Amino acid sequence: MYFEFNRFSSLLFVFFLHGLVYALLLLRKGIINETRSDKWLSLFLFLCILYIAPWMVGFAGWYDTQPYRDILFYVPFHQLYFIGPVIFFYVQSLLNPSFHFGKKEWLHLLPGILYLLFSIAMVVTDKLVLKEYFFLAKGADPDFDTWYQLTGLLSMLIYFFLSLRYYSLYKKLMVQVISYADIVMFKWVRNFLIAFLVSILFRISFSIADLISTGTYISTWWYFLAFAIIFYYIAITGYANSIETKIAFRPNLLSYRPALLLNYQLTDTFNETDTEEAEVINIESVPAGNNQVAEEVKEWKEKLLQLMQQAKAYEDPELSLSHVAKQLQSNPSFISRMVNQGFGINFNDFVNQFRIKAIKEMLDKGEHKKQTLLAIAFECGFNSKATFNRAFKKATGYSPKEWLQKNH
């Protein structure tokens, strides 16, 4: 295969090769571990290496040599309409075990499929029917047509915001329904979305620069190098962050009312009867309610306090809103509202305040002289050192060691 090695083609080739290796490794990992997120990330990386391929082989001489020139012209390396949906599916597969690729998801891929069919129609018309350049009469790669690049960029922006919205709803829901929210906040998703946004902003910046001053083939190469560095970061970090959450829910991206899926198993087929609304309440704007509501809140505050103080439910490291609801013979949505209105905090902070109080009582008794701080934290319901440290500092303003030095 013809390939002219130089500083431009060689550097992109390194990222192309490494991206391909990571894509295959993630695909293998996804098949072995049955993790859907790894498979989606593998597909995303494959689309990324296709994206830089024209600039890589272009500098390697393909645009000046046949039949490679026709390969670049007729093969749609830039699958811009697929990148956005794949990112959206990747985020969903990481955050929501109830996500399944079904008929509705195929609609997201329809623009990309139509562009593939258009590419096939170009090949058939030019090579088999007319046997001369018709679609490519201008001698330009259709992947870089302005209409396609702009609509492709718009597609990626739309799916970026959809993914960001999904992640935002996920975070709001987690602090309402589980007591170990810090562990499943998935900072990797945030970092992934930031990295993708940076790549979009680079594309916009280079496009604006080309409009202001006529860009050159070499100047655009710098954008593809930046894009390659970003997707290389995503490949390395994403390979190490493939843990999927077990909290299933059905979001509504147009409102702030996601639905928590109760008693959901990964092997189950989703059924509408398995869902129950779980409100995400903005703490700052909780309505005061009338006297009747106030009495109801007061009654349920007592029940919740009794469950925590006497039954010590907080000692369960995996305590969730559904567990509390079952013990109090209610439903998660109602309990979530009582916690928010009664205590002015979310469920996660509500439970952690009892854990912190229990830890302080043990420290006052000198338990830290018999066992480590982490052992005490685990005994009181925390299940990770990082979560314990963050919750303790949030509640007291000090780290556990600082608090211990100040008070003992």
C-alpha positions as CSV (number, residue, x, y, z in Angstrom):
1,M,0.0,0.0,0.0
2,Y,1.3,3.4,-1.0
3,F,2.2,5.6,2.0
4,E,4.6,8.5,2.0
5,F,6.0,8.9,5.5
6,N,6.7,12.5,6.6
7,R,6.1,14.5,9.8
8,F,2.5,15.2,8.9
9,S,1.4,11.8,7.9
10,S,3.5,9.9,10.4
11,L,2.3,11.8,13.5
12,L,-1.4,11.2,12.6
13,F,-0.6,7.6,11.8
14,V,0.6,7.1,15.4
15,F,-2.7,8.3,16.7
16,F,-4.6,6.4,14.1
17,L,-2.8,3.1,15.0
18,H,-3.2,3.6,18.7
19,G,-6.8,4.6,18.4
20,L,-7.5,1.4,16.4
21,V,-5.7,-0.7,19.0
22,Y,-7.8,0.8,21.8
23,A,-11.0,0.4,19.8
24,L,-10.3,-3.3,19.4
25,L,-9.3,-3.7,23.1
26,L,-12.5,-2.0,24.2
27,L,-14.6,-4.1,21.8
28,R,-12.9,-7.3,23.2
29,K,-13.5,-6.0,26.8
30,G,-17.1,-5.3,26.1
31,I,-17.7,-8.7,24.6
32,I,-16.0,-10.6,27.4
33,N,-17.5,-8.5,30.3
34,E,-20.8,-7.9,28.5
35,T,-20.4,-4.1,29.1
36,R,-22.4,-2.2,26.5
37,S,-20.6,1.1,27.3
38,D,-17.2,-0.4,26.2
39,K,-18.7,-1.4,22.9
40,W,-20.2,2.1,22.3
41,L,-16.9,3.7,23.2
42,S,-15.1,1.3,20.8
43,L,-17.4,2.4,18.0
44,F,-16.8,6.1,18.9
45,L,-13.0,5.6,18.7
46,F,-13.4,3.8,15.3
47,L,-15.3,6.8,14.0
48,C,-12.6,9.1,15.4
49,I,-9.8,7.3,13.5
50,L,-11.9,7.4,10.3
51,Y,-12.3,11.1,10.9
52,I,-8.5,11.8,10.9
53,A,-7.8,9.3,8.1
54,P,-8.2,11.6,5.1
55,W,-5.7,14.1,6.5
56,M,-3.3,11.3,7.4
57,V,-3.3,9.6,4.0
58,G,-3.7,12.9,2.2
59,F,-0.3,14.0,3.5
60,A,0.9,10.5,2.6
61,G,0.2,11.2,-1.1
62,W,-3.2,9.6,-1.6
63,Y,-4.9,12.6,-3.1
64,D,-2.2,12.8,-5.8
65,T,-2.1,9.1,-6.6
66,Q,-4.7,6.8,-8.2
67,P,-6.6,4.6,-7.3
68,Y,-6.1,6.0,-3.8
69,R,-7.6,9.4,-4.8
70,D,-10.9,7.8,-5.8
71,I,-10.9,5.8,-2.5
72,L,-10.7,9.0,-0.5
73,F,-13.4,10.6,-2.7
74,Y,-15.9,7.8,-2.7
75,V,-15.5,6.3,0.8
76,P,-17.2,8.4,3.5
77,F,-14.5,8.6,6.1
78,H,-16.2,11.5,7.9
79,Q,-19.2,9.9,9.6
80,L,-20.4,13.1,11.2
81,Y,-24.0,12.1,11.6
82,F,-23.0,9.0,13.6
83,I,-20.6,10.6,16.1
84,G,-23.2,12.5,18.1
85,P,-25.7,9.6,18.6
86,V,-22.9,7.2,19.5
87,I,-21.7,9.6,22.2
88,F,-25.3,9.9,23.5
89,F,-25.7,6.1,23.6
90,Y,-22.4,5.7,25.3
91,V,-23.4,8.1,28.1
92,Q,-26.7,6.3,28.5
93,S,-25.1,2.9,28.7
94,L,-22.8,4.1,31.4
95,L,-25.4,5.8,33.6
96,N,-28.5,3.7,33.1
97,P,-28.7,-0.1,33.1
98,S,-32.3,0.1,31.7
99,F,-31.0,1.6,28.5
100,H,-31.4,-0.7,25.5
101,F,-30.9,0.0,21.8
102,G,-34.3,-0.4,20.3
103,K,-36.4,0.9,17.4
104,K,-36.5,4.4,18.7
105,E,-32.7,4.5,18.8
106,W,-32.4,3.6,15.2
107,L,-34.1,6.9,14.3
108,H,-31.1,8.7,15.7
109,L,-28.9,6.9,13.2
110,L,-31.2,7.6,10.2
111,P,-29.2,10.7,8.9
112,G,-26.0,8.7,9.0
113,I,-27.6,5.8,7.2
114,L,-29.0,8.1,4.5
115,Y,-25.5,9.7,4.0
116,L,-24.1,6.2,3.6
117,L,-26.7,5.4,1.0
118,F,-25.9,8.6,-0.8
119,S,-22.2,7.6,-0.9
120,I,-23.1,4.3,-2.3
121,A,-25.3,6.0,-4.9
122,M,-22.3,8.1,-6.0
123,V,-20.1,5.1,-6.5
124,V,-22.8,3.2,-8.5
125,T,-23.6,6.2,-10.7
126,D,-20.0,7.3,-11.4
127,K,-18.3,3.9,-11.6
128,L,-20.9,1.5,-12.8
129,V,-23.6,3.5,-14.7
130,L,-21.9,6.6,-16.3
131,K,-18.4,5.3,-15.9
132,E,-17.2,8.9,-15.5
133,Y,-17.1,11.6,-12.8
134,F,-20.6,13.0,-12.3
135,F,-20.9,13.6,-8.6
136,L,-17.2,14.3,-8.3
137,A,-16.9,16.4,-11.5
138,K,-15.5,19.3,-9.4
139,G,-12.6,17.1,-8.2
140,A,-13.4,17.7,-4.5
141,D,-13.9,15.3,-1.6
142,P,-17.7,15.4,-0.8
143,D,-16.9,14.7,2.9
144,F,-15.6,18.3,3.1
145,D,-18.6,19.9,1.4
146,T,-19.7,22.9,3.5
147,W,-23.3,21.7,3.9
148,Y,-22.2,18.4,5.3
149,Q,-19.6,19.8,7.6
150,L,-22.0,22.4,9.0
151,T,-24.9,20.0,9.5
152,G,-22.5,17.4,11.0
153,L,-21.2,19.9,13.4
154,L,-24.8,20.9,14.4
155,S,-25.6,17.3,14.9
156,M,-22.7,16.8,17.3
157,L,-23.6,20.0,19.2
158,I,-27.2,18.8,19.6
159,Y,-26.2,15.4,20.9
160,F,-23.6,17.0,23.2
161,F,-26.3,19.0,24.9
162,L,-28.6,16.0,25.1
163,S,-25.8,14.0,26.8
164,L,-25.1,16.8,29.1
165,R,-28.8,17.1,30.0
166,Y,-28.9,13.4,30.6
167,Y,-25.9,13.5,32.9
168,S,-27.4,16.5,34.8
169,L,-30.7,14.7,35.4
170,Y,-28.7,11.6,36.5
171,K,-26.8,13.6,39.1
172,K,-30.0,15.2,40.4
173,L,-31.7,11.9,40.7
174,M,-28.8,10.1,42.4
175,V,-28.6,12.4,45.4
176,Q,-32.4,11.9,45.9
177,V,-32.5,8.1,45.8
178,I,-29.3,6.7,47.3
179,S,-27.0,7.3,50.2
180,Y,-23.7,6.7,48.4
181,A,-24.2,9.2,45.5
182,D,-20.5,10.3,45.4
183,I,-19.5,6.8,44.3
184,V,-21.8,6.8,41.2
185,M,-21.4,10.4,40.1
186,F,-19.0,9.2,37.3
187,K,-16.7,12.2,37.0
188,W,-15.4,10.4,33.9
189,V,-18.7,11.2,32.1
190,R,-18.2,14.9,32.9
191,N,-14.6,14.8,31.7
192,F,-15.6,12.9,28.6
193,L,-18.2,15.5,27.7
194,I,-15.7,18.3,28.3
195,A,-13.2,16.7,26.1
196,F,-15.8,16.3,23.3
197,L,-16.9,19.9,23.7
198,V,-13.3,21.0,23.4
199,S,-13.0,19.1,20.1
200,I,-16.1,20.9,18.8
201,L,-14.9,24.3,19.9
202,F,-11.6,23.6,18.1
203,R,-13.6,22.8,14.9
204,I,-15.5,26.0,15.2
205,S,-12.4,28.1,15.9
206,F,-10.6,26.7,12.9
207,S,-13.6,27.2,10.7
208,I,-13.9,30.9,11.8
209,A,-10.1,31.3,11.2
210,D,-10.5,29.9,7.7
211,L,-13.3,32.5,7.0
212,I,-11.2,35.4,8.2
213,S,-8.0,34.4,6.4
214,T,-7.8,31.7,3.7
215,G,-6.7,28.5,5.5
216,T,-4.2,26.1,4.0
217,Y,-4.1,22.4,4.0
218,I,-1.3,22.4,6.6
219,S,-3.1,24.9,8.9
220,T,-6.1,22.6,9.0
221,W,-3.8,19.7,9.8
222,W,-3.2,21.2,13.2
223,Y,-6.9,20.9,14.0
224,F,-6.8,17.2,13.2
225,L,-3.8,16.8,15.3
226,A,-5.6,18.4,18.2
227,F,-8.6,16.2,17.6
228,A,-6.3,13.1,17.6
229,I,-4.8,14.1,21.0
230,I,-8.3,14.6,22.5
231,F,-9.6,11.2,21.3
232,Y,-6.4,9.6,22.4
233,Y,-7.1,10.9,25.9
234,I,-10.6,9.6,25.7
235,A,-9.3,6.2,24.6
236,I,-6.9,5.8,27.5
237,T,-9.1,7.2,30.2
238,G,-12.3,5.6,28.9
239,Y,-10.6,2.2,28.9
240,A,-10.0,2.5,32.6
241,N,-13.5,3.9,33.4
242,S,-15.9,1.3,32.1
243,I,-17.9,0.7,35.4
244,E,-21.6,1.0,34.8
245,T,-24.1,2.1,37.4
246,K,-26.8,-0.2,38.7
247,I,-29.4,2.4,39.4
248,A,-32.0,2.1,36.6
249,F,-34.2,5.0,35.7
250,R,-36.2,6.4,32.8
251,P,-35.4,10.1,32.2
252,N,-37.5,12.8,30.5
253,L,-35.1,15.2,28.9
254,L,-37.8,17.8,28.6
255,S,-38.6,18.1,32.3
256,Y,-37.1,17.5,35.8
257,R,-39.1,14.3,36.5
258,P,-36.9,11.3,35.8
259,A,-38.5,7.9,36.7
260,L,-36.8,5.5,39.0
261,L,-37.0,1.8,38.0
262,L,-37.8,-0.3,41.0
263,N,-36.7,-3.9,41.4
264,Y,-35.0,-3.8,38.0
265,Q,-32.7,-6.6,37.0
266,L,-30.2,-6.4,34.1
267,T,-31.7,-9.6,32.6
268,D,-35.3,-8.3,32.8
269,T,-37.2,-6.9,29.9
270,F,-38.3,-3.4,30.6
271,N,-41.9,-3.1,31.5
272,E,-43.8,0.1,32.2
273,T,-45.3,-1.5,35.4
274,D,-41.7,-1.6,36.9
275,T,-41.5,2.2,37.0
276,E,-42.5,4.7,39.6
277,E,-42.1,8.5,39.4
278,A,-39.2,9.8,41.5
279,E,-39.3,13.6,41.7
280,V,-36.1,15.6,41.5
281,I,-36.8,18.6,43.8
282,N,-34.8,21.7,43.7
283,I,-33.9,22.2,47.4
284,E,-33.8,26.0,47.1
285,S,-37.4,26.2,45.9
286,V,-39.2,23.7,48.0
287,P,-42.8,25.0,48.6
288,A,-43.8,25.6,52.2
289,G,-47.3,24.2,51.7
290,N,-50.4,24.7,53.7
291,N,-51.1,23.7,57.3
292,Q,-52.3,20.3,56.4
293,V,-49.2,19.6,54.4
294,A,-47.1,20.9,57.2
295,E,-48.7,18.5,59.6
296,E,-48.1,15.6,57.2
297,V,-44.4,16.6,56.9
298,K,-44.0,16.8,60.6
299,E,-45.5,13.3,61.1
300,W,-43.2,11.8,58.5
301,K,-40.2,13.7,59.9
302,E,-40.7,11.8,63.1
303,K,-40.9,8.5,61.3
304,L,-37.7,9.2,59.3
305,L,-35.9,10.3,62.4
306,Q,-37.0,7.2,64.3
307,L,-35.8,5.0,61.4
308,M,-32.4,6.6,61.5
309,Q,-31.9,7.2,65.2
310,Q,-33.4,4.1,66.7
311,A,-33.2,1.5,63.8
312,K,-29.9,3.0,62.6
313,A,-30.8,2.4,59.0
314,Y,-27.9,4.7,58.0
315,E,-25.4,1.8,58.9
316,D,-26.5,0.1,55.6
317,P,-23.8,1.3,53.1
318,E,-26.2,0.7,50.2
319,L,-29.2,2.3,51.8
320,S,-31.5,3.7,49.1
321,L,-34.7,5.6,48.9
322,S,-36.6,2.5,47.9
323,H,-35.3,0.6,51.0
324,V,-36.5,3.4,53.3
325,A,-39.9,3.5,51.5
326,K,-40.4,-0.2,51.9
327,Q,-39.5,0.0,55.6
328,L,-42.0,2.8,56.1
329,Q,-44.6,1.2,53.8
330,S,-44.6,4.2,51.4
331,N,-43.3,5.0,48.0
332,P,-39.9,6.6,46.9
333,S,-41.5,9.6,45.4
334,F,-43.3,10.5,48.6
335,I,-40.4,9.8,50.9
336,S,-38.1,11.9,48.7
337,R,-40.6,14.8,49.0
338,M,-40.8,14.4,52.8
339,V,-37.0,14.4,53.1
340,N,-36.7,17.5,51.0
341,Q,-39.6,19.4,52.6
342,G,-39.0,18.2,56.1
343,F,-35.2,18.6,56.3
344,G,-34.4,20.9,53.4
345,I,-31.7,18.6,52.1
346,N,-31.5,15.7,49.6
347,F,-31.7,12.0,50.6
348,N,-27.9,11.5,50.2
349,D,-27.0,14.4,52.6
350,F,-29.9,13.4,55.0
351,V,-28.4,9.9,55.5
352,N,-24.8,11.1,55.7
353,Q,-25.6,13.5,58.5
354,F,-26.5,10.6,60.7
355,R,-23.4,8.8,59.7
356,I,-21.2,11.8,60.5
357,K,-23.0,12.2,63.9
358,A,-22.4,8.6,64.7
359,I,-18.7,8.9,63.8
360,K,-18.4,12.0,66.0
361,E,-19.9,10.1,69.0
362,M,-17.5,7.2,68.5
363,L,-14.5,9.7,68.3
364,D,-15.7,11.3,71.5
365,K,-15.6,7.8,73.1
366,G,-12.0,7.4,72.0
367,E,-12.7,4.7,69.4
368,H,-10.0,6.3,67.1
369,K,-7.4,5.0,69.6
370,K,-8.6,1.4,69.0
371,Q,-9.2,1.4,65.2
372,T,-8.6,3.6,62.2
373,L,-10.8,6.5,61.1
374,L,-11.7,4.6,58.0
375,A,-12.8,1.5,60.0
376,I,-15.0,3.8,62.1
377,A,-16.4,5.3,58.9
378,F,-17.2,1.9,57.4
379,E,-18.9,0.8,60.7
380,C,-21.1,3.9,60.5
381,G,-22.3,3.2,56.9
382,F,-19.8,4.8,54.6
383,N,-18.4,2.5,51.9
384,S,-15.4,4.5,50.5
385,K,-12.7,6.7,52.0
386,A,-13.3,9.5,49.4
387,T,-17.0,9.7,50.1
388,F,-16.3,9.7,53.9
389,N,-13.8,12.6,53.6
390,R,-16.0,14.7,51.3
391,A,-19.1,14.2,53.5
392,F,-17.3,14.9,56.7
393,K,-15.8,18.1,55.4
394,K,-19.1,19.2,53.9
395,A,-20.8,18.7,57.3
396,T,-18.1,20.1,59.6
397,G,-15.9,22.3,57.4
398,Y,-12.9,20.2,58.4
399,S,-11.3,17.0,57.2
400,P,-11.7,14.1,59.7
401,K,-8.0,14.4,60.9
402,E,-8.4,18.2,61.2
403,W,-11.6,17.8,63.2
404,L,-9.9,15.2,65.5
405,Q,-6.9,17.5,66.2
406,K,-9.2,20.4,66.9
407,N,-11.6,18.7,69.3
408,H,-9.4,16.0,70.9
